[in-house]
Amino acid sequence: MANRYYRVARVAGAVALLLDDEQLQIAVPLVRLPRRTTSGAILSVPLDAAGTPSWSDAEIDEEEMRRRTSEQAGESRDSATEDAP
C-alpha cells in the first residue's frame, strides 16, 4: 500500500483543509484524522488499491515535517545568498 503526504493548511471548526504535494486542496472532517492534527502538520496517508486515501489510518509524520522544514530553511538561505551584492 502506497502513502501520500498532505500538509494541514489550516483547521476551520471541525474540518481540516489539506494540501497535497501538487497543492490540490481537500477538506476532511477532523474526526477522521489523528487526534493531534493541527495546522502545519504533515500527514502520511495510506492509499488503497484504487488510490483512495484512508483518512482513518493517517499518521502525523514528524520526520517528514522536520525534513520539509530543513529543506525550506536551506532554500531561504540559498535565496538570500543569491540576492546578496
N, C-alpha and C positions, 0 to 999 in steps of 0.2 A: 504494500500500500504506500503510495507516494504522499508527501506532505506539501503544503503550500503555506507560505508566510503571509500574514496580514498584520498591518500596523493599526492600532486603535487610534484613529484620528481624534475622536472625542466621544464622550459619553453624554447623551442627551436623555435625561429621565431614565426610562427603563430600556433604552436602546443604545447599542454601541455602533458607531459609524466606523467601518473598517475600510482600509485601502490595501489592495493587493500590490504586488510589485510593478504592475502596469498602471497603477494609480486609479484603478476602477474602484468605485465606492459601493459598499454594500451595508445595509442596516441589518443588525442581528440583535434579537432580544437578549439582554444581559443574562437572563435566567438560563440561556443555552450555552453560556461561556464560563470559563473558570471563575471562581469566586472572587479572586483578587484582580480582575480585569479593570484597568484604569487607562486613562489617556496616555498615549506614548508606548504602551506595552506592545510587544511583538508576540503574536500568536502563531504557533506551529499547528496547522490544522490538517489532519489526515483526510485524504480523498478516497472515496470508494471507487470501485471498478469503472464507474461511469464518469468519474471526475467530480462528483458532488462532494462539497465539504461536509465533514461530520463534525458539526459545531460542538456537540456534547463531548467529543473526545479531544477537543482543542486543549493545548497546554501553553502557558506563558513560557517563552523561551528566553531565559535570562542571558544565556551565552550569545544568542543572535542579537539581542539588544545591545550588549557590550561591543560586539563586532561592528554593528552598524554605527554606533556612537563613535567608536575609534576611527572608522572609515570616514565619517563626516568630518571629524576633527582634522584628519590628515588632508582632506580636500580643502578645508578652510585655510590651513597653513600654506598649502600649495598656491592657493588663490592669492593670499596676502603676499607671498614671495614674488609672484608674477607681477603684482601691482606696484612693487617697491621700485624706486628710481634707480 
